[in-house]
């Protein structure tokens, strides 16, 4: 990971809401990489995104 790089984790039950949160976050931050994973807990699907970014 490059110097000055930070990590933000997002979690949501709905992928489109997760993507909206990331888009809003990108207005104030320089996103370098996004990784989205799907999980299941008690038969319910959820999404987790790990975002690498730098400050604007």
MIROTOR-907527 format. One record per residue: residue number from 1; x, z, y of N, C-alpha, C, O in turn. Coordinates in Angstrom, 1 decimal. Layout:
{nr:NUM; nX:X; nZ:Z; nY:Y; caX:X; caZ:Z; caY:Y; cX:X; cZ:Z; cY:Y; oX:X; oZ:Z; oY:Y} .
...
This chain:
{nr:1; nX:0.8; nZ:0.0; nY:-1.2; caX:0.0; caZ:0.0; caY:0.0; cX:0.9; cZ:0.0; cY:1.2; oX:1.9; oZ:0.7; oY:1.3} .
{nr:2; nX:0.5; nZ:-0.8; nY:2.2; caX:1.3; caZ:-0.9; caY:3.4; cX:1.2; cZ:0.3; cY:4.3; oX:0.3; oZ:1.1; oY:4.2} .
{nr:3; nX:2.2; nZ:0.6; nY:5.1; caX:2.2; caZ:1.7; caY:6.0; cX:1.1; cZ:1.6; cY:7.0; oX:0.8; oZ:0.5; oY:7.5} .
{nr:4; nX:0.4; nZ:2.7; nY:7.3; caX:-0.7; caZ:2.7; caY:8.2; cX:-2.1; cZ:2.3; cY:7.5; oX:-3.1; oZ:2.3; oY:8.2} .
{nr:5; nX:-2.0; nZ:1.9; nY:6.3; caX:-3.2; caZ:1.5; caY:5.5; cX:-4.0; cZ:2.8; cY:5.1; oX:-3.4; oZ:3.8; oY:4.7} .
{nr:6; nX:-5.3; nZ:2.8; nY:5.3; caX:-6.2; caZ:3.9; caY:4.9; cX:-7.2; cZ:3.4; cY:3.9; oX:-7.5; oZ:2.2; oY:3.7} .
{nr:7; nX:-7.9; nZ:4.4; nY:3.3; caX:-8.9; caZ:4.1; caY:2.2; cX:-10.2; cZ:4.8; cY:2.6; oX:-10.2; oZ:5.9; oY:3.1} .
{nr:8; nX:-11.3; nZ:4.0; nY:2.5; caX:-12.6; caZ:4.6; caY:2.7; cX:-13.4; cZ:4.2; cY:1.5; oX:-13.3; oZ:3.1; oY:0.9} .
{nr:9; nX:-14.2; nZ:5.2; nY:1.0; caX:-15.0; caZ:5.0; caY:-0.2; cX:-16.5; cZ:5.0; cY:0.2; oX:-16.9; oZ:6.0; oY:0.9} .
{nr:10; nX:-17.2; nZ:4.0; nY:-0.3; caX:-18.7; caZ:3.9; caY:0.0; cX:-19.4; cZ:4.0; cY:-1.4; oX:-18.9; oZ:3.5; oY:-2.4} .
{nr:11; nX:-20.6; nZ:4.6; nY:-1.4; caX:-21.4; caZ:4.7; caY:-2.6; cX:-22.8; cZ:4.5; cY:-2.2; oX:-23.3; oZ:5.1; oY:-1.3} .
{nr:12; nX:-23.5; nZ:3.7; nY:-3.0; caX:-24.9; caZ:3.5; caY:-2.8; cX:-25.6; cZ:3.0; cY:-4.1; oX:-25.0; oZ:2.4; oY:-4.9} .
{nr:13; nX:-26.9; nZ:3.3; nY:-4.2; caX:-27.7; caZ:2.8; caY:-5.3; cX:-28.0; cZ:1.3; cY:-5.3; oX:-28.4; oZ:0.7; oY:-6.3} .
{nr:14; nX:-27.9; nZ:0.7; nY:-4.1; caX:-28.2; caZ:-0.7; caY:-3.9; cX:-27.1; cZ:-1.4; cY:-3.4; oX:-26.5; oZ:-1.1; oY:-2.3} .
{nr:15; nX:-26.7; nZ:-2.5; nY:-4.0; caX:-25.5; caZ:-3.3; caY:-3.6; cX:-25.7; cZ:-3.9; cY:-2.2; oX:-24.7; oZ:-3.9; oY:-1.4} .
{nr:16; nX:-26.9; nZ:-4.4; nY:-1.8; caX:-27.0; caZ:-5.0; caY:-0.5; cX:-26.9; cZ:-3.9; cY:0.6; oX:-26.4; oZ:-4.2; oY:1.6} .
{nr:17; nX:-27.3; nZ:-2.7; nY:0.3; caX:-27.1; caZ:-1.6; caY:1.3; cX:-25.7; cZ:-1.3; cY:1.4; oX:-25.1; oZ:-1.0; oY:2.5} .
{nr:18; nX:-25.0; nZ:-1.3; nY:0.3; caX:-23.5; caZ:-1.0; caY:0.3; cX:-22.8; cZ:-2.0; cY:1.1; oX:-21.9; oZ:-1.7; oY:1.9} .
{nr:19; nX:-23.1; nZ:-3.3; nY:0.9; caX:-22.5; caZ:-4.4; caY:1.7; cX:-22.8; cZ:-4.3; cY:3.1; oX:-21.9; oZ:-4.6; oY:4.0} .
{nr:20; nX:-24.0; nZ:-3.9; nY:3.5; caX:-24.4; caZ:-3.7; caY:4.9; cX:-23.5; cZ:-2.6; cY:5.5; oX:-23.1; oZ:-2.7; oY:6.7} .
{nr:21; nX:-23.3; nZ:-1.5; nY:4.8; caX:-22.5; caZ:-0.4; caY:5.3; cX:-21.0; cZ:-0.8; cY:5.5; oX:-20.4; oZ:-0.5; oY:6.6} .
{nr:22; nX:-20.5; nZ:-1.6; nY:4.6; caX:-19.2; caZ:-2.2; caY:4.8; cX:-19.1; cZ:-3.1; cY:6.0; oX:-18.1; oZ:-3.1; oY:6.7} .
{nr:23; nX:-20.1; nZ:-3.9; nY:6.2; caX:-20.1; caZ:-4.9; caY:7.3; cX:-20.1; cZ:-4.1; cY:8.6; oX:-19.4; oZ:-4.5; oY:9.6} .
{nr:24; nX:-20.9; nZ:-3.0; nY:8.7; caX:-21.0; caZ:-2.2; caY:9.9; cX:-19.6; cZ:-1.5; cY:10.2; oX:-19.1; oZ:-1.4; oY:11.3} .
{nr:25; nX:-19.0; nZ:-1.0; nY:9.1; caX:-17.7; caZ:-0.4; caY:9.2; cX:-16.6; cZ:-1.4; cY:9.7; oX:-15.7; oZ:-1.0; oY:10.4} .
{nr:26; nX:-16.8; nZ:-2.7; nY:9.3; caX:-15.8; caZ:-3.7; caY:9.7; cX:-15.8; cZ:-4.0; cY:11.2; oX:-14.8; oZ:-4.6; oY:11.7} .
{nr:27; nX:-16.8; nZ:-3.6; nY:11.9; caX:-16.9; caZ:-3.9; caY:13.3; cX:-15.8; cZ:-3.1; cY:14.0; oX:-15.3; oZ:-3.5; oY:15.1} .
{nr:28; nX:-15.4; nZ:-1.9; nY:13.5; caX:-14.4; caZ:-1.0; caY:14.2; cX:-13.1; cZ:-0.9; cY:13.4; oX:-12.2; oZ:-0.2; oY:13.9} .
{nr:29; nX:-13.0; nZ:-1.6; nY:12.3; caX:-11.8; caZ:-1.5; caY:11.5; cX:-11.4; cZ:-2.8; cY:10.9; oX:-12.2; oZ:-3.7; oY:10.8} .
{nr:30; nX:-10.1; nZ:-3.0; nY:10.7; caX:-9.5; caZ:-4.2; caY:10.1; cX:-9.5; cZ:-4.1; cY:8.6; oX:-8.6; oZ:-3.4; oY:8.0} .
{nr:31; nX:-10.5; nZ:-4.6; nY:7.9; caX:-10.5; caZ:-4.5; caY:6.5; cX:-9.5; cZ:-5.4; cY:5.8; oX:-9.5; oZ:-6.6; oY:6.1} .
{nr:32; nX:-8.7; nZ:-4.9; nY:4.9; caX:-7.7; caZ:-5.7; caY:4.2; cX:-8.1; cZ:-6.1; cY:2.8; oX:-7.8; oZ:-7.2; oY:2.4} .
{nr:33; nX:-8.9; nZ:-5.2; nY:2.2; caX:-9.3; caZ:-5.5; caY:0.8; cX:-10.5; cZ:-4.6; cY:0.4; oX:-10.6; oZ:-3.5; oY:0.9} .
{nr:34; nX:-11.4; nZ:-5.2; nY:-0.3; caX:-12.6; caZ:-4.5; caY:-0.8; cX:-12.7; cZ:-4.6; cY:-2.3; oX:-12.6; oZ:-5.8; oY:-2.8} .
{nr:35; nX:-13.0; nZ:-3.6; nY:-3.0; caX:-13.2; caZ:-3.6; caY:-4.5; cX:-14.5; cZ:-2.9; cY:-4.8; oX:-14.6; oZ:-1.7; oY:-4.4} .
{nr:36; nX:-15.4; nZ:-3.6; nY:-5.4; caX:-16.7; caZ:-3.0; caY:-5.7; cX:-16.9; cZ:-2.9; cY:-7.2; oX:-16.6; oZ:-3.8; oY:-7.9} .
{nr:37; nX:-17.3; nZ:-1.7; nY:-7.6; caX:-17.5; caZ:-1.4; caY:-9.0; cX:-18.9; cZ:-0.9; cY:-9.3; oX:-19.5; oZ:-0.4; oY:-8.4} .
{nr:38; nX:-19.4; nZ:-1.2; nY:-10.4; caX:-20.7; caZ:-0.7; caY:-10.8; cX:-20.6; cZ:0.4; cY:-11.9; oX:-19.8; oZ:0.3; oY:-12.8} .
{nr:39; nX:-21.5; nZ:1.4; nY:-11.7; caX:-21.5; caZ:2.5; caY:-12.7; cX:-22.9; cZ:2.8; cY:-13.1; oX:-23.9; oZ:2.3; oY:-12.4} .
{nr:40; nX:-23.1; nZ:3.6; nY:-14.1; caX:-24.4; caZ:4.0; caY:-14.6; cX:-24.4; cZ:5.5; cY:-14.8; oX:-23.5; oZ:6.0; oY:-15.5} .
{nr:41; nX:-25.4; nZ:6.2; nY:-14.3; caX:-25.5; caZ:7.6; caY:-14.4; cX:-26.9; cZ:8.0; cY:-14.7; oX:-27.8; oZ:7.6; oY:-13.9} .
{nr:42; nX:-27.2; nZ:8.6; nY:-15.8; caX:-28.6; caZ:8.9; caY:-16.2; cX:-29.5; cZ:7.6; cY:-16.2; oX:-30.6; oZ:7.6; oY:-15.7} .
{nr:43; nX:-28.9; nZ:6.5; nY:-16.7; caX:-29.6; caZ:5.2; caY:-16.8; cX:-29.9; cZ:4.6; cY:-15.5; oX:-30.7; oZ:3.7; oY:-15.4} .
{nr:44; nX:-29.3; nZ:5.1; nY:-14.4; caX:-29.5; caZ:4.5; caY:-13.1; cX:-28.2; cZ:3.9; cY:-12.6; oX:-27.1; oZ:4.5; oY:-12.7} .
{nr:45; nX:-28.3; nZ:2.7; nY:-12.2; caX:-27.1; caZ:1.9; caY:-11.7; cX:-26.7; cZ:2.4; cY:-10.3; oX:-27.6; oZ:2.6; oY:-9.5} .
{nr:46; nX:-25.4; nZ:2.4; nY:-10.0; caX:-25.0; caZ:2.7; caY:-8.6; cX:-23.7; cZ:1.8; cY:-8.4; oX:-23.1; oZ:1.4; oY:-9.3} .
{nr:47; nX:-23.4; nZ:1.7; nY:-7.1; caX:-22.2; caZ:0.9; caY:-6.7; cX:-21.2; cZ:1.7; cY:-5.9; oX:-21.7; oZ:2.5; oY:-5.1} .
{nr:48; nX:-20.0; nZ:1.5; nY:-6.1; caX:-18.9; caZ:2.2; caY:-5.4; cX:-18.0; cZ:1.1; cY:-4.9; oX:-17.6; oZ:0.2; oY:-5.6} .
{nr:49; nX:-17.6; nZ:1.2; nY:-3.6; caX:-16.7; caZ:0.3; caY:-3.0; cX:-15.5; cZ:1.1; cY:-2.5; oX:-15.7; oZ:2.1; oY:-1.8} .
{nr:50; nX:-14.3; nZ:0.6; nY:-2.8; caX:-13.1; caZ:1.2; caY:-2.2; cX:-12.6; cZ:0.1; cY:-1.2; oX:-12.3; oZ:-1.0; oY:-1.5} .
{nr:51; nX:-12.4; nZ:0.6; nY:0.1; caX:-12.0; caZ:-0.3; caY:1.1; cX:-10.7; cZ:0.1; cY:1.7; oX:-10.5; oZ:1.2; oY:2.1} .
{nr:52; nX:-9.7; nZ:-0.9; nY:1.7; caX:-8.4; caZ:-0.6; caY:2.3; cX:-8.5; cZ:-1.2; cY:3.7; oX:-9.0; oZ:-2.3; oY:3.9} .
{nr:53; nX:-8.1; nZ:-0.4; nY:4.7; caX:-8.3; caZ:-0.9; caY:6.1; cX:-7.2; cZ:-0.3; cY:7.0; oX:-6.5; oZ:0.7; oY:6.7} .
{nr:54; nX:-7.1; nZ:-0.9; nY:8.2; caX:-6.3; caZ:-0.3; caY:9.3; cX:-7.2; cZ:-0.2; cY:10.5; oX:-8.3; oZ:-0.8; oY:10.6} .
{nr:55; nX:-6.8; nZ:0.7; nY:11.4; caX:-7.6; caZ:0.9; caY:12.6; cX:-7.4; cZ:-0.3; cY:13.6; oX:-6.4; oZ:-1.0; oY:13.6} .
{nr:56; nX:-8.5; nZ:-0.6; nY:14.3; caX:-8.4; caZ:-1.7; caY:15.4; cX:-7.5; cZ:-1.2; cY:16.5; oX:-7.3; oZ:-1.9; oY:17.5} .
